[in-house]
Amino acid sequence: MFRGQNRGGWFLTSDPIRVGVAGLGRAFMLMVPTFDADDRVILTAAAAPRAESCAAFEAKYGGTAYRSVEELCADPSVEAVYIATPHQMHVDHVLVAARAGKHILVEKPLAITMKDAETMVSAASEAGVHLIVGPSHSFDPPVELAAKLIARGDFGRLRMIQAFNYTDFLYRPRRPEELRTDEGGGVLFSQAIHQIDVVRRLAGGLGKNIYAMTGAWDPKRPTEGAFTAIMNFQGGCVANLTYSGYAHFDSDIWMNDVGELGQLKSPNSYGNARRTLADIDSKDEGQLKETRTFGRGKTIMAKHNEHFGPVIALCDHADLKLTPDGVEVFGDTERSFVEAKFGPAPRRTVIDALVAAVRHDVVPAQTGAWGLASLEVCHAILRSASTGRPIDLLRQCGTTYEETTG
Ligand SMILES: NC(=O)c1ccc[n+]([C@@H]2O[C@H](COP(=O)([O-])OP(=O)(O)OC[C@H]3O[C@@H](n4cnc5c(N)ncnc54)[C@H](O)[C@@H]3O)[C@@H](O)[C@H]2O)c1
């Protein structure tokens, strides 16, 4: 019997969720410590095209590793599917899972196009299954904590958010399509989506409009690697989102040297991404990426909560600074720190959401409709940058549960 804590309070389950995994690549690798540490889920099957990953999955977890998502979704041992295949495949794989009656956790971004996202949300709704989009950094416990503190209203109204992240994203090994914007490449669909999710989570979700500029500055990697945007929310909050995947300055320095995945960063790792890329032939880049996947790569040991760079939320009576361990509250006359629990592994809150949805029919913030709204913001950033105009946001949604409970 496992006793877990969820937003709405405590629940008990002796019945772990039987999860099938579609795609045993990098994203799955990042979920391995979470799945392994949390008794509320067991992995019962997988689907992957590479024999090496399939063999590694069966050796570690038992069950069957299929070669297709269709076969995975036909397996009666699977009740929920975690879809961790490349962006462009999310739509087909979500439709297969929904039609098979499986609950779905799909990696961000929900889809590349708004049309696909709409089809996916409708398919899940028609099938009566839960569709959760994540993990994204909006699940990070310090973000959840800050959202709750803001929603409680003790600090007055939320006025402004600064979200800032400088990384080497564009120089990590990539599949070719990850460097082509119209196929979902670049920092918008893979990275902005995190920052948008975080900011929307803090501000309640309902964006009004956005004005943005993007940068595609490296002809060898011809996609957007940076952006800055001003996003207005219903209710009056304004957020500034800035991201560079070309960075030399690493903003994790301002997060106590804790990396995005909650790991301690060594100063000796400076420049590794560019150095490694410079040492290989570009045709070998896909193979280099594969060395980070299941059956080959190493899992990362987190010591803190994950994060997506410095975030500061300004309210009337306090400024909240998110850290990997919680929220620093700079009040009118006092300064304090509220801890956000870490462990037993990172991404516990993603499993909280899955359990709440599948076992208790409690809808998390990050539904399919939520993922669609965040995707709308990605497209609006691109459109604003190309037209030079602010773009109205028309498909936004708020959080669907009460932040102040729990
Ligand atoms: N939340 C996060 O922190 C995070 C981190 C990395 C990636 N992602 C997301 O995960 C998704 C995958 O990205 P990635 O970096 O892991 O890519 P990846 O290339 O490392 O992994 C994708 C995997 O899918 C497999 N695959 C391809 N076609 C398949 C099919 N038809 N059926 C089953 N498996 C198939 C590939 O063999 C590969 O192992 C993307 O949408 C990305 O945005 C999320």
The ligand as a Gaussian input file, in Angstrom:
#p B3LYP/6-31G(d) Opt

LIG

0 1
 N       10.469000      16.946000     -20.619000
 C       11.763000      16.914000     -20.875000
 O       12.592000      17.236000     -20.045000
 C       12.215000      16.430000     -22.230000
 C       13.567000      16.216000     -22.463000
 C       13.940000      15.705000     -23.716000
 C       12.985000      15.495000     -24.669000
 N       11.679000      15.757000     -24.408000
 C       10.642000      15.512000     -25.418000
 O       10.594000      14.124000     -25.689000
 C       10.343000      13.900000     -27.063000
 C       11.460000      13.030000     -27.617000
 O       12.661000      13.755000     -27.597000
 P       14.047000      13.052000     -27.277000
 O       15.031000      14.118000     -27.067000
 O       13.858000      12.018000     -26.217000
 O       14.331000      12.351000     -28.663000
 P       15.130000      10.992000     -28.901000
 O       15.432000      10.943000     -30.334000
 O       16.256000      10.878000     -27.929000
 O       14.075000       9.878000     -28.499000
 C       12.964000       9.556000     -29.272000
 C       12.882000       8.057000     -29.309000
 O       11.713000       7.691000     -30.009000
 C       12.036000       6.524000     -30.730000
 N       11.087000       6.351000     -31.822000
 C       11.139000       6.868000     -33.075000
 N       10.082000       6.441000     -33.800000
 C        9.352000       5.653000     -32.975000
 C        8.166000       4.914000     -33.147000
 N        7.481000       4.934000     -34.293000
 N        7.716000       4.194000     -32.105000
 C        8.369000       4.184000     -30.924000
 N        9.514000       4.868000     -30.696000
 C        9.990000       5.594000     -31.724000
 C       13.461000       6.715000     -31.217000
 O       14.074000       5.483000     -31.497000
 C       14.079000       7.425000     -30.008000
 O       14.701000       6.519000     -29.137000
 C       10.266000      15.250000     -27.728000
 O        8.934000      15.612000     -27.928000
 C       10.931000      16.186000     -26.721000
 O       10.369000      17.488000     -26.713000
 C       11.297000      16.199000     -23.203000

